[in-house]
Amino acid sequence: MSGEAVALDLPPANLGLRVLSGFIDVTIGWLLFWLWFLYLMPKLNQIVHLDGALRTGLGTAWTILVFLLIPTVVETLTRGKTLGHLILGIRTVNDGAGPITVRQAFGRALVGMPELYFFGGIPALVTAAINPKCKRLSDLVAGTYVIRDRASVPPSRHIAMPPELAEWATSADFAPMPPTLATGIRGFLDRYDTFTPQARAVTGQQLVQRAVGYVAPPPPPTSPPERVLAAIAAERYRRDAARIARNQKLAAALFSR
């Protein structure tokens, strides 16, 4: 829920985006880490002689700065963005889909330091792979997850709503449909003119029989299969477009400065 008690449905980022984003961020972290030991410390040692204890202390401070403080500050100031997040269009939010707090950013960085750097990201990969929201270990501890905030409606050929089925389709309840079935319906409608009359009748009826299991109430029994499938596809597209636009508007309101 947002601060205005509006339920949000912000889609979580998938495992591929999480892995690629993490790779970018970890690479940047290691580059900053080795910047001190390979360049900055030798340069400083030329100016001011550093004994062993001072080098160890400065190295420890630099490690904490790079792996803990910088990630905390960056995620807090950007409201959940890292460089990897920015490139891939994702964002860290709290479990209520709102902006993360300083405490949550610190918790992610604190757990993320051993999780990503000391253990090579293996705990993060395993945890994200089995979690429904692709949460890594630090997300579970901090109470956060990562969303896609560049979601958009995929381009698709427009399918017109059959006028005689518009009232039924707009008032019907639609359950989530298997991707293979949704793709089959789109393919049938896109290539409808290439089918023979017999193939149209058989394929259309088979698809309707499968599709009505995800729609309630069922369509009028006298409606031709291709009209029913067109109504289902058009209404699903309309609802998806409205949901994505609503999520983008809510996300923009939450994360705008």
N, C-alpha and C positions, 0 to 999 in steps of 0.2 A: 504494500500500500504506500502511496505517496503521502506527503505532508497534508494534502488536501483530502485524504481518505479516498483517493481514486485508485482503483485496482489497475496495476500495470501488467502488461504481458510482453515484456521486453525479451526478445529471443536470446538465449545464451549462445555464446560463440562456440563453434565446434572444436573438436580436438585438433584438427589441422591448423586452424587459426591460432589456437593456444600454443602449439608447439613452435610454429614459425615466429610468433611474437616473442615467445620466451627465448628462442635462439638469438633473435636480434638484440634483446635486452641483455642477455648473458654475454654476448660478444662485446657489446659496448662496456659492460661492467669489467670484463677481463682486460680490455684495452686501457681503461682508466686505471685499473689496478697496477698493471705493468708499466704504465707511464711513469709512476713514481720511482719504481725500483730500477728501471732501465735508463731513464732520462733525467727526471727531476732531482732525485737524490744524488747522482753523480755530479750534476751541475752545482747543486747546493754545497756539496762537499768540497768543491773547488774553491768556493767563496769562503765558507766557514767550515773548519775541520769538525767533522762529526765523529764522536767516539761511538763505540759499540752500543752502549746503553741508549744513547740519543737516537741512533739509527733505528734501533728496535722500537723505541717509543713512537717515533715519527711514522714508522711503517705500520704499527698497530693503529695509530690514529687515522692514517690514510685508508687502511682497510675498512675501518668502521665508517669513515666518511663515504667511501665508494659503495659499499655493499648494504649499508643500513641508513645513513642519514640522507644521502642524495635520493634514493628511491622513495623514502618517506616524504620528503619535501616536494618532489616532483609530482607524485600521485596526489598529494593533498592539494597543491596549487592548481593542478589541471583537472581536478575532480575525477580522478581515476584513469588518467592517461599516462602511458609510458611512451618511449619512442616507438617501440614495436606496436603498441596499441594504436598510436597515431597513424602509422603507415598502413596498418591493416583495417582501420575503421572499427576498432573495438574499444571497450571501456570497462573498467572495474566499477561495480556498484555494490551496495550492501544488499542483504537478502530481501529487503523491501523494495529493491530497484531504485533506491535513492542514492545521492552522492555519498561516497565513503568519508569517514571522519579521519582525523589525524591518528587516533588510536588504531583504527583499522589499517591504515596505511603502514603504521609502524609495525603492527602485528604481522602483516604480509611480508614486510622487509625482513623482520627478525627471523621468522620461520623460513623465508625464502633464501636467506644466506646459506644455511647448511643444505637446504633442500635442492637448490639450483647449482650452487658453486662447489660445495664440499662433496656432494654425492652425485654430481653430474646430471642432475635433473631427473634421475630415475624415480625417486618417490613422487615427484610431481606428475610424471608421465603415467605411472601406475594408478595413482589416485584419480587423475582426470579421466582416464580411460574407463573406469568403473563407475564414476559418478554421473548421474543423469544430467547435471548441469556442467559437466566437465570441470568440476572444482578440483584444484590441486590442494595439497595439504595445507598450505598457508591460507587458502580461501576458507577451508573448513574451520581453521582456528580463528580467523578474523571475522567470519560471518559475512563473506563477500562472494561474488561470482562475476564472471566477465560476460558482457553482452555485445551483440553486434549493433552498432548504432548507425550503420550505413545500409540498413535493409531497404530494399526497393522491390517494387513489383517487376518481375521479369517480363521483358518484351514478349508479346504473344499476339497472334492474329485475333482480332476482335470477333467474338461470337455474340450475335444479337440474341436478346431474350425473346423467345416466342411470345407474342402478346397474350395469347390465350392461357399461357402457363405462368405469367408474371405474378399473379396474385398467389398462386400455390407456392411458387419458388421462394418468394420474399417472406412468406409466413412459415415455411417449413423449417424444421430443425435439421441441421447437417452435422453428422458425426465425422471425425477425422477419417479421411479416405486413404487407403493404401496408395502410395505413389505409383505403383504399377497400374492400378485401375484408373487413376486420374490421367496418367499418360496415355493409356489405351483409349479413353474417351476422347481426349484431344486429338489423337492420331486418327481415330475413326471420323471425327467431324472434319478434320483438315483434308482427309482424302476421300471424303464421302462421294464425290463425283466420279472417282476412279473405280468404285466398286460396281459389280454387276447388281441388278435388282435383287437377285437371290442372296448374294453376299451381304448386301445392305440389310435385308430383312433378318437374316440369321445372326450376323455379328451385332447388329443394333439391339436385337432382343436379348442376346446373351449379356451384353454390357448393361442393359437396363435391369435385368434380373440381379446382377451383381451390385449395381449402384443403389437400388432401392433399399438394400439392407442398411444403408448409411443415411437415409433420408426418412423423416417422419413428419406428417403422414405421407403415404405413398402417392404418386402422381395419379391423375385421372386415368382410369383403365383404358379409355378409348383413345388416348393420345398416342400418336405414332412414336416409335422408339427414338428416332433421330431428333424429334422435337423435345422429348423428355431429356435426352442427353444434352441437347443444346441449352435447355433451361438450367440444368444442374451445373454445367460448365460456366455459363454466364453468371449465375448467382454466386458460385464459389469464387470466381474472379472478383466480382464486385465486393464481396465480404472481405477477401484477402486484401484488396486495395484499400478498403476503408480501415481495416485493422492496422495495416502498416502505416497509413497516414496518421491515424490516431496515436500510434506508438511513437512516431517521429515527433509529433507535436508535443506529447507529454514529455518525451526525453529532452526535447529542446527547452521546454519550460523548466525542467528540473536542473539542467546543467548549464543554462545560460547564466552569464555573469551579471 
